[in-house]
Amino acid sequence: MLNELSFHHIGIACFTIEESKAFYEQLGYKASQVVDDPIQDIRICFLEKQGMPLLELLAPIDQASPVNRILETQGVTPYHICYEVNDFDTLITILRKEHKFVRVSKPAPACAINNRRVAFMFRKDVGLIELLESDAK
């Protein structure tokens, strides 16, 4: 089932969307509208460029944002890879039971991605991954 994961985007923690976005726009990326996600407590902007990976800039809305922990220790940095998955709930169970991932966040709707559910999973030798529920349910 793991081989059915489809790459979706690279998440990049940043202090402010505007400052980080400006660099990528100089590289030819086109920015989406900035969206505030109150569930995740983050501000989000996607960056697209033909033939390049989709990037997601994530900035904290306030001091409670989980992105602050990354920024405090590492500064602006890529910190997760997102994979789209068809059987979302089953894959979470498989990653936890068979592959020893820890679920960092419960599944929740992502307002920046048409309210499709996302969940974050972590394993020390892999890092943080985000699972995105496929829109082809």
N, C-alpha and C positions, 0 to 999 in steps of 0.2 A: 504493500500500500504506500510506502514512503516514496517509491519511484513515481507515484502519481502526483506528487507535489509540483506545482507550477510556480516558477519565480514571478513575483509581482513587483516588489520594490525594495530599495535600500532606505532605511530610516536614518536620518541624520539629526542628532540633537544640536540645537543652536540656541544662543541667547535671545536673538530677535530674528524673526523671519526676514524683515526688510534688509538687514545687513548681509545675511548669508545669501539671500535670493539674488542680490545685485551681482555677486561673483558668478553665479551659475548662468544668469542672463547674459553676461559678457561671453560665456562659452557657447551661447546659442540656445540654451534651454528656454522654454516657454513656461511661465508660471501660471498655475491655476489661481482661482480666487482663494484668499486666506479664509479658513474656517476655524471657528472656535468650537472645540469639543468639550462641553462641560462634564461629560461622563469620564473622559480620560484626563481632564484638567490640562489640556494642551491646545496650542494654536498650530494649525496644520496648513502646509502649502505643498502641492505636488509640482514637480518640475519634469517636463517632457522634452526630449530631443530625439529626432529620428535616428534609429540605429543605436541608441544608448539606453542604459537601464533607466527605468523610472525612479526618481528620487522623491523622498518625502522629507521635508523640513519640519521639525517638531520643536516648538518653543514653549516654555512654561507660561501659563496664564497667571499664576501666582506662586507663592512660596510652597504651597502644598503639592504642586505638580511633581509627578515622579521623574520627569526629565531633569529636574534640578540636581538629583543625586549624580547623574551622569556628568552634567556640566561642572559640578563642584570638583569631581575627581579627575575628569579627563578634558574638560573644555569642549569646544565644538568638535564632534566626532561622529562617524558612522557607528551606530550601535545595535541595529537589528536588521535582519533580512526577513522580508515577508513572503510567505508562500500561500498561494491560493489552493484550496482543497475542496473537493466535491463532497466527501463524507466527513464533514467538520467534527461532529461529536464523536464519531468512531475514532478518528485520527487522534484526537486529544486523549482518549482512553488508551490507545495503543502507545502513544509517546510516553504517557505516564507509567503504564504497567510494564511494557516490554522494553522500553528504551531509557527508562529512569529519568525522564524530564520532570521538572517541577513546574506546575502551573503557576505563573506569576500573577495572572489576572483571570478572573472568571470571564466567560464569553459575554460580550457586550456589543450593542450596535455601534457602528462607526459612522457618525454623521457625515464625514468627509468622503465616505465610500458608499453612498446610497443606503446607509443603515444596515449594511451587511455586517454580520457578527465577526468580531475578531477576538483572539485570545493570545496572550503572550506565554511562551514556554521557555524554560531555561535548563541547560545542562552545562556544567562547568567546562567540559572539553569541547563544547560546541558554541556556547554563547546564547544570546537571546534571539529567539525567532518569534515572528508573529504569524499566526494562522489566520487566513481570511476565508470566510465562507464563500464558496462559489456562488455567482448570481444565477447559475443554471441549475437550480434545485429541482 
